[in-house]
Amino acid sequence: MKQLITNQDGRLSTTSTIQFGGFVAMSAVLIVSVWLDRPYVPDLFSTFALFCGGLVVTKGAVTAYRERGGSS
């Protein structure tokens, strides 16, 4: 769990913490919406999938930029 919200040097990462919190909140909303059988669940699931995919893409882009010698 600590690796999800900290930088490589062990300091708390604000960006990672916000992203992880967003993931948890969106997961909770999706689960409750499915449980309550709401009609907007397919749209909500699409938004959730795009959010999670966007997290992976942005993290990969930042990692690649740092490895090429960009600023941190």
Secondary structure, 3 states (H helix, E strand, C coil): CHHHHECCCCCECHHHHHHHHHHHHHHHHHHHHHHCCCCCHHHHHHHHHHHHHHHHHHHHHHHHHHHCCCCC
